[in-house]
Amino acid sequence: MLYDKFQYRIMGDRSVLVELGDEISPEVNRRVREFYAIILENPIEGLLEIVPAYRSFLIIYNPLKIDLFMIKTKMEALKKKIGKIKIPEPKTVEIPVVYGGKYGPDMEWVAQYHKISIEQVIQLHTGTTYQVYMIGFMPGFPYMGELPEGLATPRRETPRTVIPQGSVAIAQTQTGIYPAESPGGWQILGRTPLKLFNPLHSPPTLLEMGDLVQFFSIGEEVFKQWQQ
């Protein structure tokens, strides 16, 4: 549900979290993207960074140039522009994935958990178009939803200390891709040869907030060719 009034939460001495709704949903996330675009089009002196998320955005500011009261006043003024700005149409990105085996070490567990076959897990995961709700955790990591009801899966009880770059994973009702080797607790279904983050590119991330993602299955040989 969208809030009638923004909720402000102080996050230290130079940042504030602005909440626009109380749930993870396309409607709330669209409002976050819309207001993020409004702020970018109407720069405010003293704001250092705006970080959008599922249902909120974090404002990091210079307290020597602007204070919390001024920020709230300007945010309320900008609210009047809601509905008057057109946010960019989302692009659809197709992501190749080699599923199971050494590339998807949790595939069998997920299939057993849902009492379905590995082929059905792949069909469910590739049969849905996902929205990128936010980029976070590490540069380029997309939080995407929603998984089909038959594939919603809890996180691992014990996180792994190392997850390979490109691993495609699920947790609860979300799916994501690890853009770099890192620890993590999501269930790994497969791996993509695509690189999700390159600091030399503009933008540096393959996926952006609001994009739509469609996964498709490839074989190991195609995966190796794609890597090359």
PEBELHU-V641246 format. One record per backbone hydrogen bond with DSSP energy under -0.5 kcal/mol. CO is the residue of the C=O (numbers start at 1). NH is the residue of the N-H. E is the energy in kcal/mol with one decimal. If there is no record, write none. Layout:
co->CO nh->NH e->E
co->CO nh->NH e->E
This chain:
co->1 nh->22 e->-1.8
co->7 nh->19 e->-3.1
co->9 nh->17 e->-3.2
co->14 nh->61 e->-2.9
co->15 nh->11 e->-2.5
co->16 nh->18 e->-0.5
co->16 nh->59 e->-2.9
co->17 nh->9 e->-2.5
co->17 nh->19 e->-0.6
co->18 nh->57 e->-1.9
co->19 nh->7 e->-2.2
co->20 nh->3 e->-2.5
co->23 nh->25 e->-0.8
co->25 nh->29 e->-2.6
co->26 nh->30 e->-2.3
co->27 nh->31 e->-1.7
co->28 nh->32 e->-1.9
co->29 nh->33 e->-2.3
co->30 nh->34 e->-2.6
co->31 nh->35 e->-2.7
co->32 nh->36 e->-2.4
co->33 nh->37 e->-2.0
co->34 nh->38 e->-1.8
co->35 nh->39 e->-2.4
co->36 nh->40 e->-2.1
co->37 nh->41 e->-1.8
co->38 nh->42 e->-1.0
co->44 nh->47 e->-1.9
co->46 nh->48 e->-0.6
co->46 nh->62 e->-3.0
co->49 nh->60 e->-2.7
co->50 nh->52 e->-0.6
co->51 nh->58 e->-2.6
co->55 nh->20 e->-2.6
co->55 nh->21 e->-0.9
co->56 nh->53 e->-2.8
co->57 nh->18 e->-2.7
co->58 nh->51 e->-2.6
co->58 nh->60 e->-0.6
co->59 nh->16 e->-2.1
co->59 nh->61 e->-0.5
co->60 nh->48 e->-2.9
co->60 nh->49 e->-1.8
co->61 nh->63 e->-0.8
co->62 nh->65 e->-2.1
co->62 nh->66 e->-1.9
co->67 nh->71 e->-2.1
co->68 nh->72 e->-2.5
co->69 nh->73 e->-2.2
co->70 nh->74 e->-2.4
co->71 nh->75 e->-2.6
co->72 nh->76 e->-2.5
co->73 nh->77 e->-1.6
co->74 nh->78 e->-2.2
co->75 nh->79 e->-1.3
co->77 nh->80 e->-1.1
co->78 nh->81 e->-2.1
co->79 nh->82 e->-1.7
co->81 nh->84 e->-2.4
co->85 nh->87 e->-0.6
co->91 nh->93 e->-0.5
co->91 nh->212 e->-2.6
co->93 nh->214 e->-2.3
co->94 nh->96 e->-0.5
co->95 nh->216 e->-2.2
co->97 nh->99 e->-0.7
co->97 nh->218 e->-2.5
co->98 nh->191 e->-1.7
co->100 nh->103 e->-1.3
co->100 nh->104 e->-0.7
co->101 nh->104 e->-0.6
co->104 nh->107 e->-1.9
co->106 nh->110 e->-2.5
co->107 nh->111 e->-2.4
co->108 nh->112 e->-2.5
co->109 nh->113 e->-2.6
co->110 nh->114 e->-1.8
co->111 nh->115 e->-0.7
co->111 nh->116 e->-2.5
co->117 nh->121 e->-1.8
co->118 nh->122 e->-2.3
co->119 nh->123 e->-2.3
co->120 nh->124 e->-2.5
co->121 nh->125 e->-2.5
co->122 nh->126 e->-2.6
co->123 nh->127 e->-1.2
co->125 nh->128 e->-0.5
co->128 nh->130 e->-0.5
co->128 nh->215 e->-0.5
co->130 nh->213 e->-2.9
co->131 nh->133 e->-0.9
co->131 nh->145 e->-1.7
co->132 nh->210 e->-3.0
co->134 nh->143 e->-2.7
co->136 nh->138 e->-2.9
co->138 nh->141 e->-2.2
co->140 nh->142 e->-0.6
co->141 nh->136 e->-2.2
co->142 nh->144 e->-0.7
co->143 nh->133 e->-2.6
co->143 nh->134 e->-1.1
co->144 nh->175 e->-2.4
co->145 nh->131 e->-2.8
co->148 nh->151 e->-2.5
co->148 nh->152 e->-0.6
co->149 nh->152 e->-0.9
co->153 nh->172 e->-4.3
co->157 nh->159 e->-0.5
co->160 nh->184 e->-2.1
co->163 nh->182 e->-1.6
co->164 nh->167 e->-1.6
co->166 nh->192 e->-2.5
co->167 nh->169 e->-0.5
co->167 nh->178 e->-2.6
co->168 nh->189 e->-2.7
co->168 nh->190 e->-1.5
co->169 nh->176 e->-2.5
co->170 nh->187 e->-2.6
co->171 nh->174 e->-2.5
co->172 nh->153 e->-1.7
co->173 nh->146 e->-0.5
co->173 nh->147 e->-2.7
co->174 nh->171 e->-2.3
co->175 nh->144 e->-2.4
co->176 nh->169 e->-2.7
co->177 nh->179 e->-0.7
co->178 nh->166 e->-3.6
co->182 nh->163 e->-2.2
co->184 nh->160 e->-2.8
co->185 nh->156 e->-2.9
co->186 nh->188 e->-0.5
co->187 nh->170 e->-2.3
co->187 nh->189 e->-0.5
co->188 nh->106 e->-2.0
co->189 nh->100 e->-2.8
co->190 nh->168 e->-2.8
co->191 nh->98 e->-2.6
co->194 nh->196 e->-0.5
co->196 nh->206 e->-2.4
co->198 nh->201 e->-2.1
co->204 nh->198 e->-3.1
co->208 nh->211 e->-2.4
co->211 nh->132 e->-2.9
co->212 nh->93 e->-3.0
co->213 nh->130 e->-2.8
co->214 nh->95 e->-2.6
co->216 nh->97 e->-2.4
co->219 nh->223 e->-2.3
co->220 nh->224 e->-2.3
co->221 nh->225 e->-2.2
co->222 nh->226 e->-2.8
co->223 nh->227 e->-2.0
co->224 nh->228 e->-1.5
